[in-house]
Amino acid sequence: MFTRTKAVNKLLDLNKRVRVVPGGTWAGKTYDIIAIEIDYAIKNPYTKTTVVAETIPAVKSGAMKDFIEIMDQTKRWREGGWNATSRVYTFPNRSTIEFTAFENEGKAKQAGKRDRLFVNEVNTVNKEIVDALFIRTSGVIWLDYNPTARFWVNDELYGKPHVDWLTLTYRDNEALPQSILDELYRRREKAKESDYWNNWCKVYLD
């Protein structure tokens, strides 16, 4: 069942055009951004939101799966609103959320304009594709990722006046099952005696 967590509240406090959300495993960042975009689409008629991942299988197994789950759990899902072929959901107020991926910069340009954009796991998406999407998005842009290595977002967006930067961890997700918490704690124990697990905990937990 969908739960409003600390992560959701922190995300809702962001107010700049570009919102960068690095975070660890089970932080709920993708799930909660999708929930916020559903709420925005419902409250703002005729808006278009594009959700992008590296590949179509990645967007299907990640953000799109979360979208369908949230819509179902909150009793908002309408079969008639869903176009499975194009992966576009149309709300009763004519707002849409689409789930896609782009092979190259040219395909991203051809996709046209949108009101809002969410690039899921932005560190896996080609920078030229992201740039092409940025320039064709008039409103809010979300970027999330697991901070496994430094990349262009760190160099070009961190500290900029038009950018919010929010790091989320599993501690921000009160909806986390106890079984997962126990597993994370076991990995913290391993980190005390292993450089590999110590680094893993820095990236995926902290």
N, C-alpha and C positions, 0 to 999 in steps of 0.2 A: 504493500500500500504506500502511496506517495506520502512523504513526510516533509514538512518544512523544517529544514535543518539550519545550523549555523552557517553552512556554506551558502544556502539560498539567501539568507539575510545579508551576508557579506557581498554577494553578487548584486543584490538589489540596491546596495549602497553606492555602487559604481555609477558615475554619471558622465564620463568622457566618451568621445566618439569611438575610440579604439580601446578595447578591454582585453588585456592579456592575462590569461589565467594558467600559469604553470601549476602543476600539482602532482601529488603522488597517487599511488594506487588506492582505490576505494575512497577517494576524496569526494566523489560525486560531482565533479566539475561538469562533465559532459551531460549527465542526467539533469542536473539542475539548470544549466543554460538552456537546454531544450524545454524544460518546464516554464522558464521565464519567457521564451519565445512563443510558446503556445498561448500563454496569458496575454502577451502583447498582441498577437494576431487576433484573438477573440475580442479584445477591447478596441482595436483600430482597424476599421473596415478598409478593404481594398489595398492592403499592404502585402508586399511580396518579400518573403524571407528565403534565402538560399543557404542550405547546409551542405558543406563540402568536406570530403575526405580524400585521401590519396587515390583510392580506387572505388569502384562501385561495390565490390564485396566488403570493403572496409566501412563504407557508409551504411550498408545494409546491416552489418553485424554490430555496429556501434550506435551512432546517433539515431538512425531510423528505427532500430529495435527499441531504443529508449522512448522515442516519440510514440510509437504504437502502444507500448506498455503504459505510459503516463495517460494517454488519451483514453485507454480502456479502463484503467483504475479510477479515473476521475469522471467516468461515465460521459465522456464527450465524443467518443468515437462514433462516426456515422459511415457505414459501408459506402453509401452513395457519394461521400466526399472524397474517397480515396481512388486515385488512378494508379494502379500497381505498375503499369507499363512505364509511365513517366516518373513514378515515385513523387507525385504531387498530391498534397491534401488541400482541399478547398473547404474553408469554413462557411457557415451560413451567411456571414457578412461579406463573403467574396475575398477575404484575405487568403493567401496561400503560403504553405511551407513546402519547399521542394528539397529533395535529397539527391545529390549528384557528385560526380567527379569529372575532371577534365584531363585529357591526354596531353594537352599543351597549351601555351599561351593563346594561340589563335582560337582554339575552341572556347576558352574562357571569355575572350572578347566577343565571340559570336553569341554567347548566352544572353547578352543584353543587360539591362539595368535592373536594379532591385533596391528595396528600401533598407533591408538589413541582411547581414552576412554572418555566418558562423563557420570558421574553418577549424575542423576537428583534427587534433594531432597535427598542428600546422608545421611541425618540424619534419614531417614526412611529405609535405606538399611542395612542389617546385616553386621557388620564390617568384619567378616570372608569372606564373599562374596566379599567385596571391596578389601580386601588383596589379594585374589586369582586373581582378575582381574588386580590389580596393577602389579603383578609379570609377567603377560603375556601380558603386554602392553609396546611396545618399545619406544613410543613417548609421546606426550602431554597427560596429564590427567586433565580433568575439573571436579570439584566438586561444585555443587551449592546447596543452601538450604535457607530456612527462619530461622533466628536465634531465635527459640522459646525457646531453652534450651541449656546449655553447653553439649557437647558430645565429643567423642574420637577425632574428627578432631581438636577441640580446643587444646586438651592436646598434641596430637602427631605431628601436622603439623604446628601450628602457630609459626612463627619466624624461621623456619628451612631454611637453605640456598638454598635448591632446590625448595622452595615453594613461589609462588606469592600469596598475600592475598589482595583481592579487595572487598570492601563493596559497593554495589550499592543501590540507593534508587530511588523513583519515580522522583526525581529531575533530574536524569540522563536520563530520557526518555521523550524527547521533543515530541514524537509521541502520548503521552497520550491524550485521548479525554477530552474535557473540562468537560463533564458530570462526568467523573471519578474523575478529579481534584476537582470538587465541592464536591463530596461525601467525598473525603479524608479530605478536609478542614472542612466539617461538623463534622467529627470525631475528628479533632483537637480541635474544640470548645467543644465537649463533654468531652475531656480529661482535660479541665480546672476544671471540677467539679466532675470527676469520676476517682477513682484509676484504675478501670478496663480499661477504655478507655485510660488513661494515659499510662498504661503498653502496651496496644495494639499498641499505636502509637510508642512507643519505639521499639517494635519488628518489626512491619510491615511497618512503615513509615521511621524511623530513623536508 
